[in-house]
């Protein structure tokens, strides 16, 4: 009987009330990495456009479409990360928020370019 109690005790993590510690959702971490990558690319594109006084190549336009696709993919990863069980969801929420801001920024650039 002592062996069973010892096994149960060893399975428990040393936290309050024997609860196990939660890890971050894997897709949430990927979403955060995509969000940081997209934000950095967007800032670099804006700086390049500002420094060249608006005379940028079509490559920057195509890069903006690629950025749009990456932000949508990061947004979807964040939403999928919310479905993982027994995880911390803060990375999912941050990834969704930052990718949403990048999407809004790219949409604003496109709308401003059309007007």
C-alpha positions in Angstrom: 0.0 0.0 0.0 2.9 2.3 0.7 4.1 1.8 -2.9 0.9 3.1 -4.4 0.9 6.2 -2.2 4.4 6.9 -3.2 3.6 6.6 -6.9 0.6 8.9 -6.5 2.8 11.4 -4.6 5.5 11.2 -7.2 3.1 11.9 -10.1 1.9 15.1 -8.5 3.9 18.2 -9.3 5.0 20.3 -6.4 2.4 23.0 -6.9 -0.5 24.2 -4.8 -3.1 21.5 -4.3 -1.2 19.0 -6.5 -2.2 20.7 -9.8 0.1 20.2 -12.7 1.7 23.2 -14.3 0.3 24.3 -17.6 2.4 24.8 -20.7 1.9 27.3 -23.4 -0.1 26.1 -26.5 2.3 25.1 -29.3 0.2 26.8 -31.9 0.1 29.9 -29.8 3.8 30.0 -29.6 4.0 29.6 -33.4 1.4 32.4 -33.8 3.5 34.7 -31.6 6.6 34.0 -33.7 4.6 34.7 -36.9 3.3 37.9 -35.3 6.7 39.2 -34.5 8.0 38.3 -37.9 5.1 40.1 -39.6 5.4 43.2 -37.4 9.2 43.4 -38.1 8.6 43.0 -41.9 5.9 45.7 -41.9 8.0 48.2 -40.0 11.0 47.6 -42.3 8.7 48.0 -45.3 7.3 51.3 -44.0 10.9 52.6 -43.2 12.2 51.6 -46.7 9.2 53.4 -48.3 9.7 56.5 -46.1 13.5 56.6 -46.8 13.0 56.2 -50.5 10.2 58.9 -50.5 7.6 56.5 -51.9 9.7 55.4 -54.9 9.8 51.7 -54.2 9.9 48.7 -56.5 7.0 46.3 -57.2 8.9 43.8 -55.1 7.8 45.7 -52.0 4.2 45.4 -53.2 4.6 41.6 -53.6 6.3 41.4 -50.2 3.2 43.2 -48.8 1.0 40.4 -50.3 3.3 37.8 -48.7 3.0 39.7 -45.4 -0.7 39.6 -45.7 -0.7 35.8 -46.2 1.7 35.3 -43.2 -0.5 37.4 -41.0 -3.6 35.5 -41.9 -1.7 32.2 -41.3 -0.5 33.5 -37.9 -4.1 34.6 -37.0 -5.4 31.1 -37.9 -2.6 29.4 -35.8 -3.7 31.5 -32.8 -7.3 30.5 -33.2 -6.3 26.8 -33.5 -4.2 27.1 -30.4 -7.2 28.1 -28.4 -8.6 24.6 -29.0 -5.7 22.9 -27.3 -6.6 21.4 -23.9 -5.0 22.2 -20.6 -2.7 24.9 -21.9 -1.9 28.5 -21.2 -3.6 30.6 -23.8 -1.8 34.0 -23.4 0.4 33.3 -26.4 -2.6 32.6 -28.5 -4.3 35.8 -27.5 -1.1 37.9 -28.1 -0.6 36.2 -31.5 -4.2 36.9 -32.5 -4.0 40.5 -31.4 -0.7 41.3 -33.1 -1.6 39.5 -36.3 -4.9 41.3 -36.3 -3.1 44.7 -36.0 -0.7 43.8 -38.8 -3.7 42.8 -41.0 -5.4 46.2 -40.1 -2.1 48.0 -40.9 -1.7 46.3 -44.3 -5.4 47.0 -45.1 -4.9 50.6 -44.2 -1.9 50.8 -46.5 -3.8 49.3 -49.4 -6.9 51.6 -48.8 -4.6 54.6 -48.6 -2.9 53.6 -51.8 -6.2 53.3 -53.6 -7.5 56.7 -52.5 
